[in-house]
Amino acid sequence: KKKEPLDAPVEYEANDSIVFTEGGFAHLYGQSKVNYEKIELTSEVITMNMDSSTVYAHGVVDSMGVATGLPVFKDGETPYESEEIRYNFKSKKGFINQIVTQQGEGYVVSKEAKKGPDDAINIRHGKYTTCDDHDHPHFYLKLSMAKVRPKKNVVFGPAQLVVEDVPLPI
């Protein structure tokens, strides 16, 4: 079967190196960047599968255990920071680990997220906070499940208010 081509060209660049391997893979190292239509992905390491139109991006951990070059996925004007991301250009779906995104004056942080073709993000084990410290906020709503629709709203199921790591009985 002949595979359907993408609608637009995929532009990519890397500061260090680009390595092509058999099986249609391209590995980009060192401040890498991939652009497709209005989608922009930057990361320290990006692996693209040219045959299936998928990308996988992650940062690197130095000898002190500090992660650098973490992926930033930008679809239109909404940026999503994460630890790693898998995304398919054809289906416009992806999986995102440790996502951080700003919604209005608040921030949504989640361990697991799934991006749909309609730009909505379904998250599990998330937090919603207006605190600037994303890694360890002073207060937040602990979300079991939520759906984030960029520039519209955040809809969530059962939630619990947590202040200074103490869950409040609400």
C-alpha positions as CSV (number, residue, x, y, z in Angstrom):
1,K,0.0,0.0,0.0
2,K,1.1,3.5,-0.8
3,K,1.1,5.8,2.2
4,E,-0.6,9.2,2.0
5,P,1.8,12.1,2.0
6,L,1.6,15.0,4.4
7,D,-0.1,18.2,3.3
8,A,2.9,20.4,3.8
9,P,6.7,19.9,4.0
10,V,8.3,19.2,7.4
11,E,11.2,21.6,8.0
12,Y,13.8,20.5,10.6
13,E,17.1,21.7,11.9
14,A,19.6,20.9,14.7
15,N,22.6,22.7,16.0
16,D,24.7,19.6,16.6
17,S,23.9,16.8,14.1
18,I,21.2,15.1,12.1
19,V,21.6,11.3,11.7
20,F,19.5,9.3,9.3
21,T,19.1,5.6,10.0
22,E,17.5,2.7,8.2
23,G,13.8,2.3,8.6
24,G,13.1,6.0,7.8
25,F,14.3,7.5,11.0
26,A,16.0,10.9,11.5
27,H,17.6,11.8,14.8
28,L,18.2,15.5,15.6
29,Y,20.7,16.4,18.3
30,G,21.4,19.7,20.0
31,Q,18.7,22.5,20.1
32,S,16.6,20.8,17.5
33,K,13.5,22.2,15.8
34,V,10.8,20.7,13.7
35,N,8.1,22.8,11.9
36,Y,5.0,21.5,10.2
37,E,2.3,23.9,9.1
38,K,1.5,25.9,12.3
39,I,3.1,23.3,14.6
40,E,6.6,24.0,16.1
41,L,8.5,21.6,18.3
42,T,11.8,22.4,19.9
43,S,13.9,20.1,22.1
44,E,17.4,18.9,22.7
45,V,16.7,15.5,21.1
46,I,14.1,14.8,18.4
47,T,13.5,11.5,16.6
48,M,11.3,11.6,13.5
49,N,9.9,8.6,11.7
50,M,9.6,9.8,8.1
51,D,7.4,6.9,7.1
52,S,4.7,7.2,9.8
53,S,4.9,11.0,10.2
54,T,5.6,10.8,14.0
55,V,8.0,12.6,16.2
56,Y,9.4,11.8,19.6
57,A,11.1,14.5,21.6
58,H,12.8,14.6,25.0
59,G,15.5,16.6,26.9
60,V,18.8,15.4,28.2
61,V,20.0,14.9,31.8
62,D,23.5,16.1,32.8
63,S,25.8,14.6,35.3
64,M,24.2,16.5,38.1
65,G,20.7,15.1,37.3
66,V,19.4,18.3,35.9
67,A,17.2,18.0,32.8
68,T,17.9,20.5,30.0
69,G,16.5,21.1,26.5
70,L,13.0,19.9,27.4
71,P,10.5,19.8,24.6
72,V,8.3,22.8,23.9
73,F,5.4,22.0,21.6
74,K,3.6,25.0,20.1
75,D,0.4,24.5,18.1
76,G,-0.6,27.9,16.8
77,E,-0.1,30.3,19.7
78,T,-0.5,27.9,22.7
79,P,2.9,26.5,24.0
80,Y,3.1,23.3,26.0
81,E,6.2,22.5,28.0
82,S,6.9,18.9,28.8
83,E,9.4,16.2,29.7
84,E,8.7,14.1,26.6
85,I,6.2,14.1,23.7
86,R,5.1,11.8,21.0
87,Y,3.1,13.4,18.2
88,N,1.6,12.3,14.9
89,F,1.4,15.0,12.2
90,K,-1.3,13.1,10.2
91,S,-3.7,12.3,12.9
92,K,-2.8,15.5,15.0
93,K,-2.8,13.3,18.1
94,G,-0.1,13.0,20.7
95,F,0.9,11.8,24.2
96,I,2.6,14.3,26.5
97,N,4.4,13.5,29.8
98,Q,4.7,16.2,32.5
99,I,2.9,18.9,30.6
100,V,2.8,22.5,31.8
101,T,0.5,25.0,30.0
102,Q,-0.9,28.4,30.8
103,Q,-4.6,28.9,30.6
104,G,-5.7,32.4,31.3
105,E,-4.0,33.5,34.6
106,G,-3.7,29.9,35.8
107,Y,-1.4,27.0,35.0
108,V,-2.4,23.4,34.3
109,V,0.3,20.8,35.2
110,S,-0.2,17.1,34.5
111,K,1.8,13.8,34.6
112,E,-0.1,12.3,31.7
113,A,-1.8,14.1,28.9
114,K,-3.3,13.2,25.5
115,K,-3.7,15.8,22.8
116,G,-6.6,15.4,20.4
117,P,-7.0,16.6,16.8
118,D,-9.3,19.4,18.0
119,D,-6.5,20.9,20.2
120,A,-8.3,19.7,23.4
121,I,-6.0,18.1,26.0
122,N,-7.3,15.3,28.2
123,I,-5.2,15.0,31.4
124,R,-5.0,12.6,34.3
125,H,-3.4,13.3,37.7
126,G,-3.2,17.0,37.1
127,K,-3.1,20.3,39.0
128,Y,-4.6,23.7,38.4
129,T,-2.9,26.6,40.1
130,T,-2.3,30.3,39.8
131,C,1.0,30.0,41.6
132,D,4.1,30.7,39.5
133,D,6.1,27.8,40.9
134,H,5.0,24.9,38.6
135,D,7.2,22.2,40.1
136,H,6.0,22.7,43.7
137,P,3.0,25.1,43.9
138,H,1.9,26.5,47.3
139,F,-1.7,25.8,46.5
140,Y,-3.6,24.0,43.7
141,L,-6.7,22.1,42.8
142,K,-5.8,18.4,42.5
143,L,-7.6,17.1,39.4
144,S,-8.3,13.4,38.9
145,M,-9.4,14.1,35.3
146,A,-9.7,17.2,33.2
147,K,-10.1,18.5,29.7
148,V,-8.3,21.6,28.6
149,R,-9.7,23.5,25.6
150,P,-7.1,26.2,24.9
151,K,-8.4,29.8,25.0
152,K,-11.8,28.5,26.1
153,N,-12.0,26.7,29.4
154,V,-10.8,23.9,31.7
155,V,-13.4,21.3,32.6
156,F,-12.6,18.8,35.4
157,G,-14.2,16.0,37.4
158,P,-13.6,15.4,41.0
159,A,-11.1,17.9,42.5
160,Q,-9.5,18.6,45.9
161,L,-8.0,21.8,47.2
162,V,-4.4,21.3,48.4
163,V,-2.6,24.1,50.4
164,E,1.1,23.6,51.3
165,D,0.8,19.9,50.5
166,V,-2.1,19.4,52.9
167,P,-5.3,18.2,51.2
168,L,-8.3,20.1,52.6
169,P,-11.6,18.2,53.1
170,I,-14.0,19.8,50.8
